[in-house]
């Protein structure tokens, strides 16, 4: 049963940065002797490729609007990688059907990816860039923390990932509500200004009444 929480926490983290998840798992398996890490992610060529992609992701994710484009491109990639990692983890443990693990991982990664993309799109409406950088850095640290905890204590990592998934969903709902309210107020102000100009100009005169 240890593999199920591990699949879930790794998949949640993959929704934020799937390359970093593969890199961290591979490093833990190869250099720290972590049990259950699939040999496929410990290969030198795999580690080099995901290390480069992780570096690219870390940079692209901190640039406003480029991060949203990057998220759009990875809508399929992140769940796909999560599904592959989930199947590999299940195959190593031999206690969970690989197809079931892949499905759980893909859905979990898609959910966390969607929350991440929604929050980031909302943050990009902010006039200052610091919030984007802070949020991206927090995501990076959280991914590293959840993956590390998943290697050491799978159930604890799953609990953290589940909590963050719920919190993220609540935040998205709140942010979307605030954005809609802001846009409604802005439309109302524009309408009021338009009516004020019409009253001031007067019908057919172009001057004050």
N, C-alpha and C positions, 0 to 999 in steps of 0.2 A: 504493500500500500504506500510505501515511501515514494514511489515514482509518480503517483498522481499529483501530490502537492508540488513536487519538483517540476513537473510538466506545466502546471498551472502558473507557478511563479515565474518560470523562465519565459512562458508565453506572454504573460503580462509585461515583463520587461522588454520582450521583443517588439511589442507594439510601440515602444518608445524609441528603441535603437536595437534592431535585430543583429546588426554587425557586432556591436559591443558585447551582446550576449554570447554569441558564438566565440568571440575572441576570449572572453573571460573564462568560459567553460573550458576551452581548449588549453588555456594557460594553467588553470587549476588542475586539469587532468594530467598535463604533461610535466609540470614542474612542482606541483604540490601533492601529486599522487592521490587526487580525489577519486573516491570509488564511484563507479557508475557513469563516469563521463565517457561518451562514445569515442572510440579511437579515431573515427572519421574527422572529428573536430580538433584533434590533437596533431594532425599532420602539418608538416612545415609549410607546404604550399597553401593550405587552407588558412593557417595563422597569418601568413604574410598578406594574403588577399584581404582578409577581414580586418587586419590592422590598418591597411591603407584606406579601406572603405569606412572604417570607424573614424579615422582622422578627418576624412572628407565630411562625414555626417556631423561631426562635432563643430566644424566650421560653418557648414551650410545651415545648420540648425540655429545659429545665433545671429543670422542676418535677416532683419525684418522682410517679410514678403517672399524672400527666397526660401525661407523655412516652410512656408505654406505650399510653395511649388514642390519642394522636396517631399513634403508629406503626401501631396497628391500622387506623385510618382510612386511612392512606397505603399500606397493603399493595398496593393496586391502583394508586393514584395515582402513586407514585414509578416503578414499572416502566413505566407508561403514558407518563409524561413522558420517561423515558429512551428509550423506543422512538421517540417522536416526534423527539427530538433526534438520535438515531442515524440515522433516515431522512433528516432534513434535512442532516446532515453528509455522508452518503453521496451525497445528491443534488447537493450542492455540488461534491464531489470528482469524481463521475462514474466512480469506479473500483471501486465496490462496490455490488451490488444493494441497493436501499433496503429491501426486505423482509427480506433477510438481515441487514442492519445493524440493523433494528428488532428482529428476533428476538434477536440477540446482546445488544443493549442491554437489552432487557426481562429476559432471563434473568440477566444480570450484575447489574442493579439489584435484582432480586428476591433474589438470593443475598446481596448486601451489606446490603440492607434486613433480611433475616431474621436475619443475624448481629448487626446493630445492635440490633434489637428484642429478641433473645435476651439479649444482654449487658446491655441496659438493664433488662430485667425482673429479671435476677439482681442487678444493682446496687441496685435498689429494695428488695431484702430487707435491705440494710444499714441499721443504725439511725441512721447519721449522713448528712446530705444533701450533704456536701462532695464525696463520690465521684461523685455524679451530676453536679454542676456541673463538676467537673474533666473527667470523661469527655466531656460534651457540648461543652465548650470545645475539647478536643483534637480532637473530630470536626469542629468548625467550621473550625479551622485547617488540618486535613488536607484537607478538601474544597477550601478556597481554594488550598492548595498544589498539589494534584493537578490541578485545573482550570487553574491558571496554567502548570504544567509541561506540561500537555497541549497548550496553545496554542503553547508554545515548542519543546518536544521531545516529540512524541507517543509515541515508543518508550520513552523514559525514564519517562514518566508511566504507561504501560501496565505497565512492570516494577514500579513502585512499587505500583500498584493491585493487581496480581496477588499481590505479596508480602503486602500488607495483607489481601487476601481470605483467603489461606491462614492467616495468623496469627490473623485473627479467627475462623476456623472452629475452629482448635486451642483458642483461648481459650474459645469457647462449650462445646466438649466438656469441657474441664477444669472450667469453672465449674459446668456441669450435674452433673458427677461429684461435685464438692465439696458442692453443695446436696443431692444425694441422700444422700451420706454423713452430712451434718449432720442431715438429717431422720431417717435411720435411727438415729443415736445418740440423738436426742431421743425417739423412740418407745421405744427401749430403756430410757432413764432413766425415762420415765413408767411403763413396765411394771414396772420394779424398784421404784419408789416404791409402786405399787399393791399389789405382792406384799408389801412391807414393812408396809404398813398392815393388810393382811389378817392377817399373822402376829402383829402387835402387839395387834390388837383381839381375836383369838381367836374361835372359833366360838360364836355365840349368847350372848356375855357382854357385849360392848360395852366391856369393861375389859381391863386388862393381864392376861395369863395368869399 
